[in-house]
Amino acid sequence: MSNAVKYINKEIVFKHSGNGPSITLLHGYLESKEIWNDFAQELSKKFSVTIIDLPGHGESESYNPANSMEIMAEAVNKVLTKLNIDKTFLIGHSMGGYAAMAFAEKYSDKLWALSLFHSAPFADSAATKINRDREIKLLLQGKKHLIYSQHFPKIFAKQNVDKFAAEIEQAKKLARSLPENNIIASLKGLKLRKDRALVLSELKVPFLYVAGKHDNFIPFEMRKLLPYPKQYQIIELENSGHMGFIEETQKSVNAIETFAKMYADK
């Protein structure tokens, strides 16, 4: 059952399940908290798990002119405060990772661990910013279908597209329901986000990086370029693209559980 909290007069929707040390899962661009359902169900057998619709996605309302990473971080904080969660293991997938880095910058005292799942702490490259503008233009022209129809097959490894055809169609359905203005506000937030490499390098809590060997968005080689903090671990998903928690669910769950058990009581 979903719950909601208000932040700047907008509704932020979330679900909470399980007991134990807190884990919070943040979804990616054009996704929603529902993308985590199976993953969260597995983790909730041993942990307290929170999944959140980030601003402009799922059932959560959008902010104008941009759903900035700072706004997303504040929305996450509102949810955790509502649930009386003092510290959490924050896991961000793709865009959710960018929001997680913004959270880590302002609320490092509310983390007991951090993970970037197919994400990075860096700002958009010049080429990526141009592509964001291209997508905004398409949305303004009423061509949203061109964005989600091209986006979702690419987020899986090429060899996994047929295997996860049902998941791709469901993801397209969710994206189809998003208002164009919500997506534009999120694209602007992505484009404007700042580089938080220094935040990562100075992180005082354990850090887990998850990389997909066949990721079309975050290159596998990125794992060698991150400015890792003192305590870190890297998980390489050999058979995954950008959606390792779906493409290699059990390996991903095991990695999160092992990492979390190692640090939860410290």
C-alpha positions as CSV (number, residue, x, y, z in Angstrom):
1,M,0.0,0.0,0.0
2,S,1.3,3.4,-1.0
3,N,1.7,6.4,1.4
4,A,2.5,10.0,0.7
5,V,4.2,13.0,2.3
6,K,4.1,16.7,1.3
7,Y,7.1,18.6,0.2
8,I,6.7,22.2,-1.0
9,N,3.0,21.6,-1.4
10,K,3.6,18.6,-3.7
11,E,2.8,15.0,-2.9
12,I,5.6,12.5,-2.8
13,V,4.4,8.8,-2.9
14,F,6.3,5.9,-1.3
15,K,6.0,2.3,-0.1
16,H,7.5,0.8,3.0
17,S,7.9,-2.9,4.0
18,G,9.9,-5.3,6.1
19,N,11.8,-4.9,9.4
20,G,15.5,-4.4,10.2
21,P,18.2,-2.0,9.1
22,S,16.8,0.6,6.6
23,I,17.4,0.4,2.9
24,T,16.0,3.0,0.5
25,L,15.8,2.4,-3.2
26,L,15.6,5.3,-5.8
27,H,14.6,4.5,-9.4
28,G,15.9,5.9,-12.7
29,Y,14.6,8.3,-15.4
30,L,11.2,7.4,-16.8
31,E,10.8,4.8,-14.1
32,S,8.8,4.6,-10.8
33,K,9.1,2.9,-7.5
34,E,7.3,-0.1,-9.1
35,I,10.5,-1.0,-11.0
36,W,11.9,-2.1,-7.6
37,N,8.9,-4.3,-6.6
38,D,10.5,-7.7,-6.9
39,F,13.9,-6.5,-5.7
40,A,12.3,-4.8,-2.7
41,Q,10.2,-7.9,-1.8
42,E,13.4,-10.0,-1.6
43,L,15.3,-7.4,0.5
44,S,12.3,-6.9,2.8
45,K,12.7,-10.4,4.1
46,K,15.7,-9.2,6.1
47,F,15.6,-5.4,5.9
48,S,13.3,-2.4,6.3
49,V,12.8,-1.3,2.7
50,T,11.5,2.0,1.3
51,I,10.8,2.7,-2.4
52,I,9.9,6.2,-3.5
53,D,8.4,7.8,-6.6
54,L,10.9,10.6,-7.2
55,P,9.4,14.0,-8.2
56,G,7.8,14.0,-11.6
57,H,7.7,10.1,-11.7
58,G,5.1,7.5,-10.9
59,E,2.5,9.0,-8.6
60,S,4.6,11.8,-7.2
61,E,4.0,15.4,-8.4
62,S,6.4,17.4,-10.4
63,Y,8.2,20.7,-9.7
64,N,8.7,23.5,-12.1
65,P,10.8,24.5,-13.9
66,A,13.0,21.6,-13.0
67,N,13.0,18.5,-10.9
68,S,16.5,19.1,-9.7
69,M,18.6,16.5,-7.9
70,E,18.5,18.8,-4.8
71,I,14.7,18.7,-4.8
72,M,14.7,14.9,-5.2
73,A,17.1,14.7,-2.3
74,E,14.8,16.8,-0.1
75,A,11.8,14.7,-1.1
76,V,13.7,11.6,0.0
77,N,14.6,13.2,3.3
78,K,10.9,14.1,3.9
79,V,9.9,10.5,3.4
80,L,12.6,9.2,5.8
81,T,11.6,11.8,8.3
82,K,7.9,10.7,8.0
83,L,9.0,7.1,8.7
84,N,11.2,8.1,11.6
85,I,14.3,6.6,9.9
86,D,17.4,8.1,11.3
87,K,19.9,6.4,9.0
88,T,19.5,4.4,5.8
89,F,21.5,2.5,3.2
90,L,20.6,4.6,0.1
91,I,20.7,2.8,-3.3
92,G,20.2,4.9,-6.4
93,H,19.7,3.5,-9.9
94,S,20.8,5.8,-12.8
95,M,19.0,9.1,-12.2
96,G,18.3,7.8,-8.7
97,G,22.0,7.6,-8.2
98,Y,22.4,11.3,-9.0
99,A,19.6,12.1,-6.5
100,A,21.4,9.9,-4.0
101,M,24.6,11.8,-4.4
102,A,22.7,15.1,-3.8
103,F,21.3,13.5,-0.6
104,A,24.8,12.4,0.4
105,E,26.1,15.9,0.0
106,K,23.5,17.4,2.4
107,Y,22.5,14.6,4.6
108,S,25.6,12.4,5.0
109,D,24.7,12.0,8.7
110,K,21.5,10.1,7.6
111,L,23.4,7.4,5.7
112,W,24.9,4.2,7.0
113,A,25.9,3.2,3.5
114,L,25.5,4.4,-0.1
115,S,25.3,2.6,-3.4
116,L,25.3,3.7,-7.0
117,F,23.6,1.2,-9.3
118,H,24.5,1.8,-12.9
119,S,25.2,5.5,-12.1
120,A,28.0,8.0,-11.5
121,P,28.8,11.1,-9.4
122,F,29.6,13.2,-12.4
123,A,27.7,16.0,-14.2
124,D,26.3,15.5,-17.7
125,S,28.9,15.7,-20.5
126,A,28.4,18.2,-23.3
127,A,27.1,15.5,-25.6
128,T,24.6,14.2,-23.0
129,K,23.3,17.8,-22.5
130,I,22.7,18.1,-26.2
131,N,20.7,14.8,-26.1
132,R,18.6,16.1,-23.2
133,D,17.7,19.2,-25.3
134,R,16.8,16.9,-28.2
135,E,14.4,14.9,-26.0
136,I,12.9,18.1,-24.6
137,K,12.3,19.3,-28.2
138,L,10.6,16.0,-29.1
139,L,8.4,16.3,-26.0
140,L,7.3,19.8,-27.0
141,Q,6.5,18.4,-30.4
142,G,4.2,15.8,-28.9
143,K,6.6,12.9,-29.8
144,K,6.9,11.3,-26.4
145,H,6.6,7.9,-27.9
146,L,9.9,8.3,-29.7
147,I,11.6,8.7,-26.4
148,Y,10.3,5.8,-24.4
149,S,10.1,3.4,-27.4
150,Q,13.9,3.9,-28.0
151,H,14.9,4.2,-24.4
152,F,13.7,1.0,-22.8
153,P,15.1,-1.7,-25.1
154,K,18.5,0.0,-24.8
155,I,18.5,-0.2,-21.0
156,F,18.9,-4.0,-21.2
157,A,21.9,-5.8,-22.5
158,K,21.3,-6.7,-26.2
159,Q,21.2,-10.4,-25.4
160,N,18.5,-9.8,-22.7
161,V,16.0,-7.8,-24.7
162,D,13.9,-10.8,-25.8
163,K,14.1,-12.4,-22.4
164,F,12.7,-9.3,-20.7
165,A,10.2,-8.3,-23.4
166,A,7.4,-8.2,-20.8
167,E,9.3,-5.9,-18.5
168,I,10.2,-3.6,-21.3
169,E,6.5,-3.3,-22.3
170,Q,5.5,-2.6,-18.7
171,A,8.2,0.1,-18.5
172,K,7.0,1.7,-21.7
173,K,3.4,1.7,-20.3
174,L,4.5,3.5,-17.2
175,A,6.5,6.0,-19.2
176,R,3.6,6.6,-21.5
177,S,1.5,7.7,-18.6
178,L,3.9,10.4,-17.5
179,P,2.9,13.9,-18.5
180,E,5.3,15.6,-20.9
181,N,5.8,18.5,-18.6
182,N,7.0,16.1,-15.8
183,I,9.5,14.5,-18.1
184,I,10.8,17.9,-19.3
185,A,11.2,19.1,-15.7
186,S,13.2,16.0,-15.0
187,L,15.4,16.3,-18.1
188,K,16.2,19.9,-17.0
189,G,17.1,18.7,-13.6
190,L,19.4,16.0,-15.0
191,K,21.0,18.5,-17.4
192,L,21.6,21.1,-14.6
193,R,23.0,18.8,-12.0
194,K,26.4,19.5,-10.6
195,D,29.5,17.3,-10.4
196,R,29.6,15.5,-7.0
197,A,32.8,13.5,-7.5
198,L,34.3,15.2,-4.4
199,V,31.3,14.3,-2.4
200,L,31.9,10.6,-3.2
201,S,35.7,10.8,-2.5
202,E,35.0,12.3,0.9
203,L,32.2,9.9,1.8
204,K,32.5,8.7,5.4
205,V,30.3,5.6,5.1
206,P,30.8,2.4,3.1
207,F,30.1,2.6,-0.6
208,L,29.0,-0.1,-3.1
209,Y,29.3,0.4,-6.8
210,V,27.4,-1.8,-9.2
211,A,28.4,-1.9,-12.9
212,G,26.8,-3.8,-15.8
213,K,29.3,-5.2,-18.4
214,H,26.9,-4.4,-21.3
215,D,25.5,-1.1,-20.0
216,N,24.6,1.3,-22.9
217,F,24.3,4.4,-20.6
218,I,27.0,4.1,-18.0
219,P,30.1,2.5,-19.6
220,F,31.5,-0.5,-17.8
221,E,34.9,1.2,-17.7
222,M,33.4,3.9,-15.5
223,R,34.1,1.6,-12.5
224,K,37.8,2.4,-13.0
225,L,37.3,6.2,-13.1
226,L,35.3,6.8,-9.9
227,P,37.0,8.7,-7.0
228,Y,36.3,6.0,-4.4
229,P,36.1,6.8,-0.7
230,K,38.0,4.9,1.9
231,Q,35.6,2.0,2.3
232,Y,34.2,0.7,-1.0
233,Q,33.3,-2.4,-3.0
234,I,32.7,-3.0,-6.7
235,I,30.2,-5.5,-8.0
236,E,30.5,-6.4,-11.7
237,L,27.4,-7.9,-13.4
238,E,28.7,-9.9,-16.4
239,N,25.3,-10.5,-18.0
240,S,23.6,-7.1,-17.4
241,G,23.1,-3.8,-19.2
242,H,21.7,-0.9,-17.3
243,M,19.1,-2.9,-15.3
244,G,21.2,-5.4,-13.3
245,F,18.6,-5.6,-10.5
246,I,16.2,-7.1,-13.1
247,E,18.7,-8.8,-15.4
248,E,20.6,-10.5,-12.6
249,T,18.2,-10.2,-9.7
250,Q,19.6,-12.8,-7.4
251,K,23.2,-11.8,-7.8
252,S,22.3,-8.2,-7.2
253,V,20.2,-9.1,-4.1
254,N,23.0,-11.3,-2.7
255,A,25.5,-8.5,-3.2
256,I,23.3,-5.9,-1.4
257,E,22.5,-8.3,1.4
258,T,26.2,-9.3,1.9
259,F,27.3,-5.7,1.8
260,A,24.6,-4.6,4.2
261,K,25.2,-7.3,6.7
262,M,28.8,-6.4,6.8
263,Y,28.1,-2.8,7.8
264,A,24.6,-2.5,9.2
265,D,25.6,-2.9,12.9
266,K,28.8,-0.9,12.8
